[in-house]
Amino acid sequence: MSSKVGDETIRNVNLVTVTDPLLGQVVEQYKVESLVGSGAMGMVYRGVHQVIGKAVAIKVLKADFADDPEMVQRLVREARTVNAIRHPAIVDIFGFGTLPRTEQPYIVMDLLEGDPLDEYLKGHAPMKLKDAAPFLDELLSALSAAHAVGVIHRDLKPGNVFVEKKPDGQKGIKVIDFGLAKQADRAGGSVKPTNPGTLLGTPAFMAPEQVLGTKVTPATDLYAVGGIAYQMITNHLPHEAPSAIEVLSQKMQHDPIRPKQWQPTIDDEFDAWIMNLLAREPEKRMQDAEEARRSLRRIVDGRTSSGSGLRPALSRTSTGVVPKRDWGEAKTLITESVAPDEKASEVSTNKHSSPWAATNTELPVTGEEPTAAPQRSPFQSQRLEVPTVAVNPDEVLRSQPGPRPQVQPPAPLTKPAEEPPVELPQPSRTPLYIALGAAIVALLVGLAWLLSQR
């Protein structure tokens, strides 16, 4: 039997409704009620304890990855790492196991209420210092606790910082997704890449040492904090380009445009604080999350001075961009496709209120009309998990279809006074030659390993 609708004949068919077999099941005394989020590698369900009614999030690895030792290990690492830190601004994980029939690993964690910071910023950025500071303070407090036990997150980004709604109406943050975290043998220690020649992280927030594949330290996480603060205050990423390769290329040859040029009312000390964290050389950044936290508090309290301890990454110029470095200093090529990031939907409630709740510090007003900023490019926030080899990046960019985008800084806010040109010292290339040599060795090791597998 069929019916006529216009020119289309609609025939009756038997429709099969596909349902999630996990819905309605009981996992560790939690009844699975609904699917609240799904990513490339896992799914997050809402569960409720059958006796006490506690709502939780259950993160389940997808069946396609259940027999992948690396993916399973990441889930185990996340649970162990979180429980080693135990901080109120880090999502709590209190259960781990495997589903009985499918053997899919899962973890049970806080069910957060709110939005990931990247979603939150869509309606709130650019933020004022007084509004951003409480979030940054909690983030640095969580990092300080992690670094104290030797844990380096390695994938901090707005998508892994959750803005939760607390019972008292205040907002706070929870750091989530420690799947890429590594633990050093001591507090403040460094860790070497697990697989030399492989990039792990998110291009927009990766520190240059991650791009080069060298060891990472707590300063690597602080670089990501600088990128998060930059986006919160300016509604721009530190480096913006249509592709991940071009973001990484810009990151290795240019410092970002200073935040003050996007938002002229930003305090000079806060501008320098962000630029310090975004220094390309790790040794030029603040080395300790607690040091960065104390410095931020001095800025918000209005007690900063020339001795605040900040070490800006570059001298102040009209553009905020240093001269282009030789391509020989940053030779990275992405040879495989970008793996889609796992959209974290884990979420919770926390009774710890922020010490910044009563802060009412206002930013100074310059009285100047803001200069029109350049058109903002879409955010590049995919997680990279691809091998790198040493080649000439100019050849890489020439191979990309379409014109090469040029990021132009905004016009100067005021006409600068005539000053003699500043001669910038030529940076030493010795460390970069060492990094290049290490990259070549990593490539050779990787090729040898591939040949051995045959």
Order of alpha helices (4+ residues) and beta strands (2+ residues): beta-beta-beta-beta-beta-beta-alpha-beta-beta-beta-alpha-alpha-beta-beta-beta-beta-beta-alpha-alpha-alpha-alpha-alpha-alpha-beta-beta-alpha-alpha
